[in-house]
């Protein structure tokens, strides 16, 4: 296994957090690693970078949903904790794409699919999802694709 994998980077960050005695950061990193371990045990596979990006993306989405719920309930301390965890998890994701880059990728995928209208939605998203995993919110991308295909 290469030392430049996402999993290796997260393991190194865990060691750094232990040395720094940063309990909050350490707790979040351990959550990430425990999710990787759960997948490895349940599915009897080694988590590679592609799967790690999917897992990290899912964890960020879950925390955003929770933060929204806590905000609506007026639980500011719990919302702050979720936002902290989002920040830690996003450190291990690739840099997010700008609106212009995302728009250009969507336009290229629509052109490559060769068809227009909503019937092209699956083909366009199938082409975009592997390229965008961890670099953009797939839900927002889906809305952008839908608006372009219906326009």
URKAMO-V792872 format. One record per backbone hydrogen bond with DSSP energy under -0.5 kcal/mol. NH is the residue of the N-H (numbers start at 1). CO is the residue of the C=O. Records with the same first field share a line. If there is no record, write none. Layout:
NH=CO + CO
//
This chain:
5=2
9=5
10=6
11=7
12=8
13=9
14=10
15=11
16=12
17=13
18=14
19=15
20=16
21=17 + 18
22=17
23=21
26=22
27=23
28=24
29=25
30=26
31=27
32=28
33=29
34=30
35=31
36=32
37=33
38=34
39=35
40=36
41=37
42=38
43=39
44=40
45=40
48=46
52=48
53=49
54=50
55=51
56=52
57=53
58=54
59=55
60=56
61=57
62=58
63=59
64=60
65=61
66=62
67=63
68=64
69=65
70=66
71=67
72=68
73=69
74=70 + 71
75=70
76=74
79=75
80=76
81=77
82=78
83=79
84=80
85=81
86=82
87=83
88=84
89=85
90=86
91=87 + 88
92=89
93=90
97=135
102=98
103=99
104=100
105=101
106=102
107=103
108=104
109=105
110=106
111=107
112=108
113=109
114=110
117=149
120=117
121=118
124=120
125=121
126=122
127=123
128=124
129=125
130=126
131=127 + 128
132=128
133=129
135=132
136=132
138=136
141=137
142=138
143=139
144=140
145=141
146=142
147=143
148=144
149=145
150=146
151=147
//
